[in-house]
Amino acid sequence: MTTTTTSRRGRRRAPSRIGRAAGKAAALQKPRVLLALLLLLALTSVMLLDGYLRAEVGGDQRVRDGASSSKVPDKILSGGPILSFRGGQATTVSVPDKTIALTFDDGPNPTYTPQVLEILEKYDVPATFFVVGSMVSRYPGIVKDMVEQGNEVGIHTFTHVDLSYQSDARVNREMQQTQLALAGAAGITTTLFRAPYSSETDAIDNYSWPVYQKLGEDGYTSVFVDTDSDDWKKPGVAKIVRWATPSKNDGASVLFHDAGGERSQTIEALPEYIEKMKAKGYTFTTISGVLEKERQPSGQRAVGTGVRDLQAAHREATGATLYEGKALIAAVAVAEWAVPALSVGLMVVGVAVMGRFGMMLILARRHYRQRNKRRFSWGPTVTRPVSVIVPAYNEKECIANTLASLARSTHPIEIIVVDDGSTDGTSEIARDAAYQLGMTNVRVVRQENAGKPAALNNGVRNASHDLVVMMDGDTVFEPDAVHQLVQPFADPEVGAVAGNAKVGNRDTVIGAWQHIEYVMGFNLDRRMYDLLRCMPTIPGAIGAFRRDAVLQVGGMSEDTLAEDTDITIAMHRAGRRVVYQEHAKAWTEAPGSLKQLWSQRYRWSYGTMQALWKHRKSLTDKGPSGRFGRVGMPLVVVFQIVTPVFAPLIDVFTAYSMIFIDFRAALLAWLAVLGVQLVCAAYAFRLDKEKYRYLLMMPLQQLAYRQMMYLVLIHSCITALTGGRLRWQKLKRTGEVGTPAGVS
């Protein structure tokens, strides 16, 4: 055993500087984490807003019927259709004879309301529209046209709920939100109100009466119906016209609907009705017109003379109300655009993900059958010695176990431990372990702290053999791992080989989750990528290279934090073939806490993005060297970056659907997706001969672990987009992964 010391001037980093840099990096990352969470919160808020507008969130379909009216004054029950509380006293107003106050409920609707407005303008007839605030928010332009045309608007609540069931806070919210919608759409507020599901005043009951009293105290005038066209029943044009016609020469508040369903019969009946009533000598006015005539019985102001009445119910929106209203309209516009776009995008993502699962199963099965045939061979058995490079930085807990596993190797090897400026005595422990194990094939190379890529390059330079195996200082190999790993080099086209990395500390919840991920995600992926000849990553825990191929591409690059992905893509671009050797197994210590897991996966995600960006020109490479750019790059970008970024929204949509739309259907859909994933995982476990009991953790993994991985990726994307820099981070090790034989 020999010891070599090398130095890299200007690369030494004192612990204090490292600590300060780490603290500074952590301080910079916190805002990005917050930004990632805020982004997800914003998208969730957009979904909730859209659901609220469509009455999926906060919707209440209850309608009260048959309640007693014993507490309602008789003069109100038998009074006119316009109820106000002037001076605190309940007063009703009737529509004058031969006068029609034409009213429309439930709009605006993008199909029917413009047609109604066109008819009213043609016949020079004003109307009062009782609008639903959520619809106003979605179609503000129609309301603006409605008001500019001289029509009147009133409130029909924001979500069309029966207010008699609602609390005072909900009643206030329904009114205020509709006022804001009107302010944002047309720059006005209104004092008119019509309750959903209301009819004539004799239908006021003991539950709805307090609502009208409260709104009256707030300055609202409640409007009821004298004559109902019942057009919502779609009885035919003739019946709609007949039912909307008052008896004798009575005046009436007449109800039609411009929304809430299919209203083609209303559109057809309206011109006929207007012509009929004008022929009978009727005039048309708004609710404000009726109140104005009631206040000025001397005839100082004509009603329904063809000139639109000044809508006294309207108030100009100013100040905070106006700006809050515009903000509401803008937010709704975003929701109206974003949610359908997200729905389509997520449908595409879902189809792509399911397609990927199917492709992985098919190709993994093909890969397994191909590589496990009795007659399959890479070529003549590779028996020549191999150099094993072990980069180590503060690995005192693990390095002895690592060397002990290599001591059992069935293949002739030399071991080069590159101590990258450890401060915990790693090199001394390595030498002592080698001595106690009687290993004469170990060299400990010390260098000043320069990072993992530099340590690996140092090991390559010191390697005595043409094949080099790279592993982590916390990893243990099975006895035949090196022998299995180098067999593909019998094929002269193969330049690098990926081994089968497994989680050793899998007896904790976090460890079990990572174990599932390693077996299902990493190894099924590698089988697929192997057959497609575009494998993106050789794991740092176990990988083998031709030494000349490593030197040809310039060694392990320090340009990215994912040196394993970087070197793998570089191998492809150099025209080398990269394969997966499932029988070469290594056991690695996975992060034992959520904080360490976040740190590791954040570095992996960010490093992968760096490597892809660095090798973006592979998209235009020609011939065999361009295969990664043509096949591998799109697959990695789509399935390791794009779809995982959108995946949290699938879960948000699922939770949203369970809570607000259809719990059973959403649950079944989620269980179906989980079932597909379980099938894939079970097949992956079968191929790797793993115990199925760990799959019991998979539902919980989908609910917790997967969400964390999504946030990590979003965090990495934000860091990349904002130009952030990230240092390599050392994880805390426990050394609990011992010899392979001890792993269950």
Backbone hydrogen bonds, N-H to C=O, Kabsch-Sander energy under -0.5 kcal/mol:
donor,donor_aa,acceptor,acceptor_aa,energy
2,T,442,V,-0.7
4,T,444,V,-1.9
6,T,446,R,-3.4
9,R,7,S,-0.5
11,R,8,R,-1.6
14,A,12,R,-0.5
18,I,14,A,-2.4
19,G,15,P,-2.8
20,R,16,S,-2.3
21,A,17,R,-2.8
22,A,18,I,-2.9
23,G,19,G,-2.4
24,K,20,R,-2.4
25,A,21,A,-3.0
26,A,22,A,-2.8
27,A,23,G,-2.2
28,L,24,K,-1.9
29,Q,25,A,-1.9
30,K,26,A,-1.7
32,R,28,L,-0.7
33,V,29,Q,-2.4
34,L,30,K,-2.5
35,L,31,P,-2.4
36,A,32,R,-2.4
37,L,33,V,-2.3
38,L,34,L,-2.7
39,L,35,L,-2.4
40,L,36,A,-2.0
41,L,37,L,-2.5
42,A,38,L,-2.8
43,L,39,L,-2.2
44,T,40,L,-2.2
45,S,41,L,-2.6
46,V,42,A,-2.3
47,M,43,L,-2.0
48,L,44,T,-2.4
49,L,45,S,-2.7
50,D,46,V,-2.4
51,G,47,M,-2.6
52,Y,48,L,-2.5
53,L,49,L,-2.4
54,R,50,D,-1.5
55,A,52,Y,-1.4
56,E,51,G,-3.3
57,V,51,G,-1.5
58,G,56,E,-0.5
72,V,69,S,-1.5
76,I,73,P,-0.9
77,L,73,P,-1.8
78,S,74,D,-2.1
79,G,76,I,-1.1
82,I,93,V,-1.7
83,L,81,P,-0.6
83,L,222,S,-3.4
84,S,82,I,-0.5
84,S,91,T,-2.9
88,G,85,F,-1.7
89,Q,86,R,-1.8
91,T,84,S,-3.0
93,V,82,I,-2.1
98,K,249,N,-2.6
99,T,96,P,-1.1
100,I,283,T,-2.9
101,A,99,T,-0.5
101,A,252,A,-2.8
102,L,100,I,-1.0
102,L,285,T,-0.8
103,T,254,V,-2.6
104,F,128,T,-2.2
105,D,256,F,-1.6
106,D,130,F,-1.0
113,T,109,N,-1.3
116,V,112,Y,-2.3
117,L,113,T,-2.6
118,E,114,P,-2.0
119,I,115,Q,-2.0
120,L,116,V,-2.6
121,E,117,L,-2.4
122,K,118,E,-2.0
123,Y,119,I,-2.0
124,D,121,E,-0.7
125,V,120,L,-2.6
128,T,102,L,-2.7
129,F,127,A,-0.5
129,F,152,E,-3.6
130,F,104,F,-3.4
130,F,128,T,-0.6
131,V,129,F,-0.9
131,V,154,G,-2.4
132,V,107,G,-2.8
133,G,131,V,-0.5
133,G,157,T,-2.3
134,S,158,F,-2.0
135,M,132,V,-0.7
136,V,132,V,-2.2
137,S,133,G,-2.3
138,R,134,S,-1.3
139,Y,135,M,-2.2
142,I,139,Y,-0.7
143,V,139,Y,-1.1
144,K,140,P,-2.2
145,D,141,G,-2.1
146,M,142,I,-2.3
147,V,143,V,-2.3
148,E,144,K,-2.5
149,Q,145,D,-1.8
150,G,147,V,-1.7
151,N,146,M,-1.9
152,E,127,A,-2.7
154,G,129,F,-2.7
155,I,192,L,-2.6
156,H,131,V,-2.5
156,H,157,T,-0.5
162,D,62,R,-0.6
163,L,161,V,-0.9
165,Y,162,D,-1.7
166,Q,163,L,-1.2
171,V,167,S,-2.5
172,N,168,D,-2.6
173,R,169,A,-2.3
174,E,170,R,-2.6
175,M,171,V,-2.0
176,Q,172,N,-3.0
177,Q,173,R,-2.5
178,T,174,E,-1.2
179,Q,175,M,-2.3
180,L,176,Q,-2.3
181,A,177,Q,-2.1
182,L,178,T,-2.4
183,A,179,Q,-2.4
184,G,180,L,-2.6
185,A,181,A,-2.1
186,A,182,L,-3.0
187,G,182,L,-0.8
187,G,183,A,-1.1
188,I,182,L,-1.0
189,T,315,R,-2.4
191,T,313,A,-0.9
193,F,221,T,-2.3
194,R,155,I,-2.8
198,S,195,A,-1.5
199,S,200,E,-0.5
203,A,200,E,-1.9
204,I,201,T,-1.7
206,N,68,S,-3.0
209,W,205,D,-2.2
212,Y,208,S,-2.0
213,Q,209,W,-2.4
214,K,210,P,-2.4
215,L,211,V,-2.6
216,G,212,Y,-2.4
217,E,213,Q,-2.2
218,D,214,K,-1.3
219,G,216,G,-1.5
220,Y,215,L,-2.6
221,T,191,T,-3.2
222,S,83,L,-2.5
222,S,220,Y,-0.5
223,V,193,F,-2.9
224,F,81,P,-3.6
225,V,199,S,-2.0
226,D,253,S,-2.7
227,T,253,S,-2.0
229,S,227,T,-0.5
229,S,255,L,-2.0
233,K,230,D,-1.8
234,K,231,D,-1.8
240,I,236,G,-2.1
241,V,237,V,-2.4
242,R,238,A,-2.4
243,W,239,K,-3.3
244,A,240,I,-1.5
245,T,242,R,-1.1
250,D,247,S,-2.1
251,G,95,V,-0.6
252,A,99,T,-2.2
254,V,101,A,-1.7
254,V,252,A,-0.8
255,L,227,T,-2.3
256,F,103,T,-2.4
256,F,254,V,-0.5
258,D,105,D,-1.4
259,A,105,D,-0.7
263,R,261,G,-0.6
267,I,263,R,-2.0
268,E,264,S,-1.9
269,A,265,Q,-2.4
270,L,266,T,-2.3
272,E,268,E,-0.6
273,Y,269,A,-2.5
274,I,270,L,-2.5
275,E,271,P,-2.4
276,K,272,E,-2.1
277,M,273,Y,-2.5
278,K,274,I,-2.4
279,A,275,E,-2.0
280,K,276,K,-1.2
281,G,278,K,-1.6
282,Y,277,M,-2.6
283,T,98,K,-1.9
285,T,100,I,-2.4
290,V,286,T,-1.9
291,L,287,I,-2.1
292,E,288,S,-2.6
293,K,289,G,-2.1
294,E,290,V,-2.0
295,R,291,L,-1.8
296,Q,292,E,-1.3
299,G,296,Q,-1.6
312,A,310,L,-1.4
314,H,311,Q,-1.4
315,R,189,T,-2.5
317,A,187,G,-2.5
321,T,318,T,-0.9
322,L,318,T,-1.0
323,Y,319,G,-1.9
324,E,320,A,-3.1
325,G,321,T,-2.1
326,K,322,L,-2.2
327,A,323,Y,-2.1
328,L,324,E,-2.3
329,I,325,G,-2.4
330,A,326,K,-2.3
331,A,327,A,-2.6
332,V,328,L,-2.6
333,A,329,I,-2.2
334,V,330,A,-2.1
335,A,331,A,-2.4
336,E,332,V,-3.3
337,W,333,A,-1.6
338,A,334,V,-3.7
339,V,335,A,-2.2
341,A,337,W,-1.5
342,L,338,A,-3.3
343,S,339,V,-2.6
344,V,340,P,-2.5
345,G,341,A,-2.8
346,L,342,L,-3.4
347,M,343,S,-1.9
348,V,344,V,-2.3
349,V,345,G,-2.7
350,G,346,L,-3.0
351,V,347,M,-2.4
352,A,348,V,-2.7
353,V,349,V,-3.1
354,M,350,G,-2.5
355,G,351,V,-2.6
356,R,352,A,-2.4
357,F,353,V,-2.4
358,G,354,M,-2.3
359,M,355,G,-2.6
360,M,356,R,-3.1
361,L,357,F,-2.3
362,I,358,G,-2.3
363,L,359,M,-2.8
364,A,360,M,-2.8
365,R,361,L,-2.1
366,R,362,I,-2.0
367,H,363,L,-2.9
368,Y,364,A,-2.7
369,R,365,R,-2.5
370,Q,366,R,-2.4
371,R,367,H,-2.7
372,N,368,Y,-1.5
373,K,370,Q,-0.7
376,F,373,K,-1.0
383,T,381,T,-0.7
386,V,412,P,-1.7
387,S,467,L,-2.6
388,V,386,V,-0.5
388,V,414,E,-3.4
389,I,387,S,-0.6
389,I,469,V,-3.5
390,V,388,V,-0.5
390,V,416,I,-3.0
392,A,418,V,-2.7
398,C,395,E,-1.0
399,I,395,E,-2.8
402,T,398,C,-2.2
403,L,399,I,-2.3
404,A,400,A,-2.3
405,S,401,N,-2.1
406,L,402,T,-1.7
407,A,403,L,-2.0
408,R,404,A,-0.6
408,R,405,S,-0.9
409,S,406,L,-1.8
410,T,479,P,-2.4
414,E,386,V,-2.4
415,I,441,N,-3.4
416,I,388,V,-3.2
417,V,415,I,-0.6
417,V,443,R,-3.1
418,V,390,V,-2.0
418,V,416,I,-0.7
419,D,417,V,-0.8
419,D,445,V,-2.7
420,D,392,A,-2.9
420,D,418,V,-0.8
421,G,419,D,-1.7
421,G,447,Q,-1.1
429,I,425,G,-2.3
430,A,426,T,-2.5
431,R,427,S,-2.4
432,D,428,E,-2.6
433,A,429,I,-2.7
434,A,430,A,-2.4
435,Y,431,R,-2.3
436,Q,432,D,-2.7
437,L,433,A,-2.1
438,G,435,Y,-1.1
439,M,434,A,-2.9
440,T,438,G,-0.6
443,R,415,I,-2.8
444,V,2,T,-1.7
445,V,417,V,-3.5
445,V,443,R,-0.6
446,R,4,T,-2.8
446,R,444,V,-0.6
447,Q,419,D,-2.4
455,A,451,G,-1.8
456,L,452,K,-2.6
457,N,453,P,-2.6
458,N,454,A,-2.2
459,G,455,A,-2.0
460,V,456,L,-2.3
461,R,457,N,-2.4
462,N,458,N,-1.6
463,A,459,G,-0.6
463,A,460,V,-0.9
468,V,545,F,-2.7
469,V,387,S,-3.2
470,M,543,G,-3.3
471,M,389,I,-1.9
472,D,541,A,-0.5
473,G,391,P,-0.6
475,T,472,D,-1.4
476,V,587,W,-2.6
478,E,585,K,-1.9
481,A,478,E,-2.1
484,Q,480,D,-2.8
485,L,481,A,-2.5
486,V,482,V,-1.8
487,Q,483,H,-0.6
487,Q,484,Q,-0.7
489,F,486,V,-1.4
490,A,487,Q,-2.1
491,D,488,P,-2.0
494,V,491,D,-1.6
495,G,577,R,-3.1
496,A,577,R,-1.5
497,V,544,A,-2.6
498,A,579,V,-3.0
499,G,542,I,-2.2
500,N,584,A,-3.6
501,A,499,G,-0.9
502,K,586,A,-2.6
504,G,502,K,-0.5
504,G,588,T,-2.9
505,N,588,T,-0.6
506,R,504,G,-1.4
512,A,508,T,-2.8
513,W,509,V,-2.3
514,Q,510,I,-2.0
515,H,511,G,-2.2
516,I,512,A,-2.2
517,E,513,W,-2.0
518,Y,514,Q,-2.9
519,V,515,H,-2.4
520,M,516,I,-2.8
521,G,516,I,-0.5
521,G,517,E,-1.5
522,F,517,E,-1.6
523,N,518,Y,-1.9
524,L,519,V,-0.6
524,L,520,M,-0.8
525,D,521,G,-1.8
526,R,522,F,-2.3
527,R,523,N,-1.9
528,M,524,L,-2.1
529,Y,525,D,-3.3
530,D,526,R,-2.3
531,L,527,R,-1.9
532,L,528,M,-1.9
533,R,529,Y,-0.6
533,R,530,D,-1.1
534,C,529,Y,-2.3
538,I,564,D,-0.7
542,I,539,P,-0.7
543,G,470,M,-1.8
544,A,497,V,-2.4
545,F,468,V,-2.9
546,R,495,G,-2.0
547,R,466,D,-3.3
547,R,545,F,-0.5
550,V,546,R,-2.0
551,L,547,R,-2.2
552,Q,548,D,-2.1
553,V,549,A,-1.5
554,G,551,L,-1.2
555,G,550,V,-2.9
563,E,561,L,-0.5
566,D,562,A,-2.7
567,I,563,E,-2.5
568,T,564,D,-1.6
569,I,565,T,-2.5
570,A,566,D,-2.2
571,M,567,I,-1.9
572,H,568,T,-1.9
573,R,569,I,-2.5
574,A,570,A,-1.3
575,G,572,H,-2.1
576,R,571,M,-2.4
577,R,493,E,-2.4
579,V,496,A,-1.8
581,Q,498,A,-3.0
582,E,580,Y,-0.7
584,A,581,Q,-1.3
585,K,583,H,-1.0
586,A,500,N,-2.1
587,W,476,V,-3.3
588,T,502,K,-3.2
588,T,586,A,-0.5
589,E,474,D,-0.5
590,A,588,T,-0.8
597,L,593,S,-2.5
598,W,594,L,-2.7
599,S,595,K,-2.2
600,Q,596,Q,-2.6
601,R,597,L,-2.8
602,Y,598,W,-2.4
603,R,599,S,-1.8
604,W,600,Q,-2.4
605,S,601,R,-2.9
606,Y,602,Y,-2.5
607,G,603,R,-2.8
608,T,604,W,-2.6
609,M,605,S,-2.0
610,Q,606,Y,-2.2
611,A,607,G,-2.6
612,L,608,T,-2.6
613,W,609,M,-2.4
614,K,610,Q,-2.7
615,H,611,A,-2.1
616,R,613,W,-1.4
618,S,615,H,-2.1
619,L,616,R,-1.6
620,T,617,K,-1.6
621,D,618,S,-0.9
625,S,622,K,-0.6
626,G,623,G,-1.7
627,R,624,P,-1.5
630,R,626,G,-2.1
631,V,627,R,-2.6
632,G,627,R,-0.9
633,M,628,F,-3.8
635,L,631,V,-1.8
636,V,632,G,-2.8
637,V,633,M,-2.7
638,V,634,P,-2.7
639,F,635,L,-2.8
640,Q,636,V,-2.4
641,I,636,V,-0.5
641,I,637,V,-0.9
642,V,637,V,-3.1
643,T,638,V,-3.0
645,V,641,I,-1.6
646,F,642,V,-1.6
647,A,643,T,-1.5
649,L,646,F,-1.1
650,I,646,F,-0.9
650,I,647,A,-0.8
651,D,647,A,-1.4
652,V,648,P,-2.4
653,F,649,L,-3.2
654,T,650,I,-2.3
655,A,651,D,-2.8
656,Y,652,V,-2.9
657,S,653,F,-2.7
658,M,654,T,-2.5
659,I,655,A,-2.1
660,F,656,Y,-2.9
661,I,656,Y,-0.5
661,I,657,S,-1.6
662,D,657,S,-1.0
666,A,662,D,-2.5
667,L,663,F,-2.6
668,L,664,R,-2.6
669,A,665,A,-2.2
670,W,666,A,-2.4
671,L,667,L,-2.7
672,A,668,L,-2.1
673,V,669,A,-2.1
674,L,670,W,-2.6
675,G,671,L,-2.4
676,V,672,A,-2.1
677,Q,673,V,-2.3
678,L,674,L,-2.6
679,V,675,G,-2.3
680,C,676,V,-2.2
681,A,677,Q,-2.9
682,A,678,L,-3.1
683,Y,679,V,-2.2
684,A,680,C,-2.4
685,F,681,A,-2.7
686,R,682,A,-2.0
687,L,683,Y,-2.5
688,D,684,A,-2.0
689,K,686,R,-1.0
690,E,685,F,-2.9
694,Y,691,K,-1.0
695,L,692,Y,-2.1
696,L,693,R,-1.5
697,M,694,Y,-1.8
698,M,695,L,-1.6
701,Q,697,M,-2.2
702,Q,698,M,-2.4
703,L,699,P,-1.4
704,A,700,L,-2.0
705,Y,700,L,-0.6
706,R,701,Q,-2.8
708,M,704,A,-1.6
709,M,705,Y,-2.0
710,Y,706,R,-2.0
711,L,707,Q,-2.2
712,V,708,M,-2.3
713,L,709,M,-2.1
714,I,710,Y,-2.7
715,H,711,L,-2.8
716,S,712,V,-2.4
717,C,713,L,-2.6
718,I,714,I,-2.5
719,T,715,H,-2.3
720,A,716,S,-2.6
721,L,717,C,-2.9
722,T,718,I,-2.2
723,G,720,A,-1.0
724,G,719,T,-3.1
738,G,736,E,-1.0
742,G,739,T,-2.0
743,V,740,P,-1.8
